[in-house]
């Protein structure tokens, strides 16, 4: 049997389609002029070493990207490649965009025969607006069908999935360990706090840059995650390396029309609670 690429329709069944929409989501996108054209999927697999600290963050020569920068690049490329492949399937189906996209990143342990990997996967439903010409590239949205419909009704449109990814590393030395609970009891370790604050702020800055590159006005954030990794330093025996990874994903949105004027409040029927007059008239 010939292999059929995922997402393409079987010959002779052009009227059928698959989706990951709920009944409410299906009804919502239909209410704003879209129809589903198929389930779409994208994936990318990287060796785990590409997204894990493999060298000391404090031992990188000047001008050479350190391990934190290399991890951030691999995380971004894995996410972006999966999303772009999903969008490619949408284009193949003649879709104008993708709603309800769900991103998932998992680590698969290796064994004596296989390499440990990190797997990037995303699945969604391609939709098409009847009577509209093809777009240069389909929009992608993590937002559900009802949320996309609400945006369109008030003059906003999803522009694409925006990513804010940052990684920062810290090598334990005398200054970090002496400022923590080892020397002063149960107390804050400022160097560790600064590491987390730094990586979260940088991820937010990168998200804002991604929104601007999409030509959008803002972003509806879907997920914000922060992972901390610690391992024995390979360059300095007895030391420990810490890596903080912040990932923010969301749907960038752009205004395409003025916000609809608010409808006037409906008139309310007022019933007096004073029944004395009614009694007197009886």
C-alpha positions in Angstrom: 0.0 0.0 0.0 1.3 3.4 -0.9 2.0 5.8 2.0 -0.5 8.6 2.3 0.9 11.7 4.0 -0.9 12.6 7.3 -3.8 15.0 6.8 -4.5 14.3 3.2 -7.9 13.0 2.2 -8.5 9.5 0.8 -9.2 9.4 -3.0 -12.9 9.5 -3.8 -13.8 10.9 -0.3 -13.2 14.6 -0.9 -16.3 15.6 1.2 -15.0 14.0 4.4 -12.7 15.6 7.0 -11.3 15.0 10.4 -10.7 17.3 13.3 -9.9 17.7 16.9 -12.8 20.1 17.5 -15.4 19.6 20.2 -19.0 20.0 19.2 -19.1 23.5 20.6 -15.9 24.5 18.8 -17.3 23.1 15.5 -20.5 25.2 15.9 -18.5 28.3 16.8 -16.3 28.3 13.8 -19.2 27.6 11.5 -21.0 30.6 13.0 -18.3 32.9 11.7 -18.0 31.5 8.2 -15.3 28.8 8.7 -15.5 25.1 8.0 -13.0 22.4 9.0 -11.0 20.8 6.3 -8.9 18.3 8.2 -6.8 17.4 11.2 -3.2 18.6 10.9 0.0 17.6 12.7 3.6 18.7 13.0 6.6 17.1 14.7 10.3 17.4 15.2 12.7 15.2 17.2 16.0 16.3 18.6 18.7 14.5 20.6 18.3 15.3 24.3 21.8 16.6 24.4 20.6 19.5 22.2 18.3 20.8 25.0 20.3 19.9 28.1 23.3 21.6 29.6 26.4 19.7 28.4 29.1 22.2 29.4 29.8 24.6 32.2 27.8 27.9 31.7 30.8 29.8 33.1 33.5 28.3 31.0 32.6 29.5 27.4 35.2 31.4 25.4 34.4 34.9 24.3 32.5 35.1 21.1 31.4 31.4 21.2 27.7 30.7 22.1 27.5 29.2 25.5 25.4 26.1 26.5 22.4 28.3 27.5 22.2 30.0 24.1 22.5 26.6 22.3 19.7 25.1 24.4 17.5 28.1 23.7 18.2 27.8 20.0 17.3 24.1 20.0 14.1 24.6 22.0 13.0 27.4 19.6 13.9 25.5 16.5 12.0 22.4 17.7 8.9 24.3 18.5 9.0 26.4 15.3 9.7 23.4 13.0 6.7 21.4 14.4 4.4 24.5 14.0 5.7 25.2 10.5 5.1 21.6 9.4 1.6 21.7 10.8 1.0 24.9 8.8 2.3 23.1 5.7 -0.3 20.4 6.1 -2.9 23.1 6.4 -1.8 24.7 3.1 -1.8 21.3 1.4 -5.5 20.9 2.4 -6.4 24.4 1.1 -7.0 25.7 4.6 -6.8 29.4 5.7 -5.8 28.7 9.2 -5.5 26.4 12.2 -7.5 26.6 15.4 -7.1 24.7 18.7 -3.5 23.9 18.1 -2.0 22.0 21.1 1.8 22.0 21.6 3.4 19.1 23.5 7.1 18.6 24.4 8.2 15.3 25.9 11.5 13.7 26.7 12.0 10.0 25.6 14.7 8.2 27.6 17.3 6.3 25.7 18.7 2.8 26.2 21.6 0.7 24.9 20.2 0.9 21.4 18.5 4.3 21.1 19.5 7.9 21.9 17.5 9.9 24.4 15.4 12.5 22.6 13.1 15.5 23.1 10.0 15.3 21.0 8.1 18.4 19.8 4.5 17.8 18.6 1.6 20.0 17.7 -1.9 19.0 16.5 -4.8 21.2 15.4 -7.7 21.6 13.0 -7.3 23.3 9.6 -10.2 25.5 8.7 -11.2 27.3 5.5 -13.4 30.4 4.9 -15.8 29.6 2.0 -15.3 31.8 -1.1 -12.1 33.3 0.1 -8.8 33.1 -2.0 -5.8 31.2 -0.5 -3.6 33.1 1.9 0.2 33.5 1.5 0.4 31.4 4.7 -2.2 30.1 7.0 -2.7 31.6 10.5 -2.1 29.4 13.5 -3.8 29.7 16.8 -3.7 27.8 20.1 -7.1 29.4 20.8 -10.2 27.2 20.8 -12.9 27.5 18.1 -15.2 29.5 20.4 -12.4 31.9 21.3 -11.4 32.5 17.7 -15.1 33.2 16.9 -15.3 35.7 19.7 -12.2 37.5 18.5 -13.6 37.8 14.9 -16.9 39.1 16.1 -15.2 42.0 17.9 -12.8 42.9 15.1 -9.7 40.9 15.9 -8.0 38.0 14.0 -5.3 35.5 15.0 -2.0 36.1 13.3 0.0 33.1 14.4 1.5 31.3 17.4 4.2 33.4 19.1 7.1 31.9 21.1 9.1 33.4 23.9 12.0 31.1 24.9 15.0 31.8 27.0 17.6 29.8 28.9 20.1 31.0 31.5 22.8 29.1 33.2 24.7 29.4 36.5 27.7 27.7 37.8 27.9 27.3 41.6 30.9 28.9 43.1 31.8 30.2 46.5 29.7 33.4 46.2 26.5 31.5 45.4 26.8 28.8 48.1 28.0 31.1 50.8 25.0 33.4 50.4 22.5 30.7 50.9 21.2 28.5 53.7 24.6 26.7 53.9 26.1 29.8 55.7 23.1 31.7 57.1 20.4 29.2 57.8 17.1 29.0 55.9 17.4 32.1 53.6 17.1 33.2 50.1 19.9 32.5 47.6 20.0 35.7 45.6 22.0 34.2 42.7 19.3 31.6 42.1 16.5 34.2 42.4 18.2 36.4 39.9 18.6 33.4 37.5 14.8 32.8 37.5 13.9 36.5 37.2 16.4 36.9 34.4 15.1 34.0 32.3 11.4 34.9 32.7 12.0 38.5 31.7 14.0 37.6 28.7 11.3 35.1 27.6 8.7 37.9 27.8 10.9 40.2 25.8 11.4 37.5 23.1 7.6 36.9 23.0 7.0 40.6 22.4 9.5 40.6 19.6 7.8 37.6 18.0 4.4 39.4 18.2 6.0 42.4 16.4 7.5 40.2 13.7 4.0 38.7 13.0 2.6 42.2 12.5 0.2 41.7 15.4 -0.9 44.1 18.1 -0.9 41.8 21.1 -0.8 38.2 22.3 -3.2 35.9 24.2 -0.8 33.7 26.3 -1.7 30.0 26.5 1.1 28.6 28.6 4.1 29.7 30.6 6.5 27.1 31.9 9.7 27.2 33.8 12.0 24.2 34.1 15.1 24.0 36.3 17.9 21.5 35.6 20.9 20.8 37.8 23.8 18.5 37.1 27.4 17.9 38.2 29.8 20.3 36.4 31.9 18.5 33.9 34.5 21.2 33.8 35.0 21.7 37.5 34.7 18.5 39.6 32.7 19.1 42.8 30.7 22.0 41.3 27.1 22.1 40.1 25.6 23.7 37.0 22.1 25.0 37.0 20.0 25.9 33.9 16.6 27.6 33.9 14.4 27.3 30.9 11.4 29.6 30.4 8.9 29.0 27.6 5.9 31.2 26.8 3.5 30.4 24.0 0.5 32.2 22.9 -1.6 33.4 19.9 -0.7 36.8 18.5 -3.8 38.8 17.5 -4.2 41.8 15.2 -7.1 44.2 14.8 -8.8 44.1 11.4 -11.8 46.4 12.1 -12.9 48.9 14.7 -14.4 47.3 17.7 -18.1 47.1 17.4 -20.0 49.7 19.3 -21.4 48.4 22.5 -25.1 47.6 22.2 -27.3 49.8 24.4 -28.3 48.1 27.6 -31.7 46.4 27.4 -34.6 48.2 29.1 -35.5 46.6 32.4 -39.1 46.1 33.6 -39.3 47.4 37.1 -41.9 46.0 39.5 -42.6 47.9 42.6 -42.2 45.9 45.8 -44.7 48.2 47.6 -47.9 46.3 47.5 -49.9 48.6 49.8 -51.5 50.4 46.9 -52.5 47.2 45.3 -54.2 46.1 48.5 -56.0 49.4 48.9 -57.5 49.0 45.4 -58.9 45.6 46.1 
